Amino acid sequence: MVDPDTADRARAVINSIPPGSVVSYGEVAARAGVRSARQIGRLLAEDGQDLPWHRVVRADGRCAEHLVAEQSARLRAEGVTVVDGRVRR
């Protein structure tokens, strides 16, 4: 579980990602002052349903392995180019 202060900072960063944009887990971690991108992944897995989680991708642009279809569809709906589960920046 991610501590409450860390979770609040990370949620604020994730909520600030504008539609049509993506940010890596590591970028979210850095902006939120969190040491590990894994903590961001854990937060989204535990409590991400009310966040624009689909705008957070892996450092190489890949979508979450277990949610590729849903994440790709949500990103495409916002105008993001996704090819074979990877965001094209």
C-alpha positions as CSV (number, residue, x, y, z in Angstrom):
1,M,0.0,0.0,0.0
2,V,1.2,3.5,-0.8
3,D,1.3,6.0,2.1
4,P,-1.5,8.6,2.1
5,D,0.8,11.6,1.5
6,T,2.5,10.0,-1.4
7,A,-0.9,8.9,-2.8
8,D,-2.3,12.4,-2.6
9,R,0.7,13.9,-4.4
10,A,0.6,11.2,-7.1
11,R,-3.2,11.6,-7.6
12,A,-2.7,15.4,-8.0
13,V,-0.1,14.8,-10.7
14,I,-2.2,12.2,-12.5
15,N,-5.2,14.4,-12.4
16,S,-3.2,17.2,-14.0
17,I,-2.3,15.2,-17.1
18,P,-4.4,16.8,-19.9
19,P,-6.6,14.8,-22.3
20,G,-4.6,13.7,-25.3
21,S,-1.3,13.6,-23.3
22,V,0.6,10.7,-21.7
23,V,3.2,10.6,-19.0
24,S,5.3,7.7,-17.9
25,Y,5.1,6.1,-14.4
26,G,8.6,7.5,-13.7
27,E,7.6,11.0,-14.7
28,V,4.6,10.9,-12.4
29,A,6.9,9.6,-9.6
30,A,9.4,12.4,-10.2
31,R,6.7,15.1,-10.3
32,A,5.1,13.7,-7.1
33,G,8.4,13.4,-5.3
34,V,8.2,9.6,-5.1
35,R,11.2,7.4,-5.3
36,S,9.8,4.6,-7.4
37,A,7.7,4.3,-10.5
38,R,6.5,1.0,-9.1
39,Q,4.7,2.9,-6.3
40,I,2.7,4.8,-9.0
41,G,1.8,1.5,-10.6
42,R,0.8,0.1,-7.3
43,L,-1.4,3.1,-6.5
44,L,-3.1,2.9,-9.9
45,A,-3.7,-0.8,-9.4
46,E,-5.1,-0.3,-5.9
47,D,-7.0,2.9,-6.3
48,G,-6.9,4.2,-9.9
49,Q,-10.4,3.7,-11.0
50,D,-11.3,7.4,-10.4
51,L,-8.2,8.7,-12.0
52,P,-7.3,9.2,-15.6
53,W,-5.0,6.1,-15.3
54,H,-5.0,5.5,-19.0
55,R,-2.7,8.6,-19.5
56,V,0.1,6.9,-17.6
57,V,2.2,4.5,-19.7
58,R,5.5,2.7,-19.4
59,A,8.8,4.6,-20.1
60,D,9.0,3.0,-23.5
61,G,5.4,4.1,-24.4
62,R,3.8,0.7,-23.9
63,C,0.4,0.4,-22.3
64,A,-0.2,-1.7,-19.2
65,E,0.1,-5.3,-20.2
66,H,-3.2,-6.5,-18.7
67,L,-5.2,-3.5,-20.0
68,V,-3.7,-2.9,-23.4
69,A,-7.1,-2.9,-25.3
70,E,-8.9,-0.7,-22.8
71,Q,-6.0,1.7,-22.4
72,S,-5.4,2.0,-26.1
73,A,-9.1,2.6,-26.8
74,R,-9.3,5.4,-24.2
75,L,-6.1,7.1,-25.5
76,R,-7.3,6.8,-29.1
77,A,-10.6,8.5,-28.1
78,E,-8.5,11.4,-26.9
79,G,-6.5,11.6,-30.1
80,V,-3.4,9.8,-29.0
81,T,-1.8,7.5,-31.7
82,V,-1.4,4.0,-30.3
83,V,0.1,1.3,-32.5
84,D,0.4,-2.3,-31.3
85,G,-0.1,-1.2,-27.7
86,R,2.6,1.5,-27.8
87,V,2.0,5.2,-27.8
88,R,3.6,7.2,-30.6
89,R,4.8,10.5,-29.4
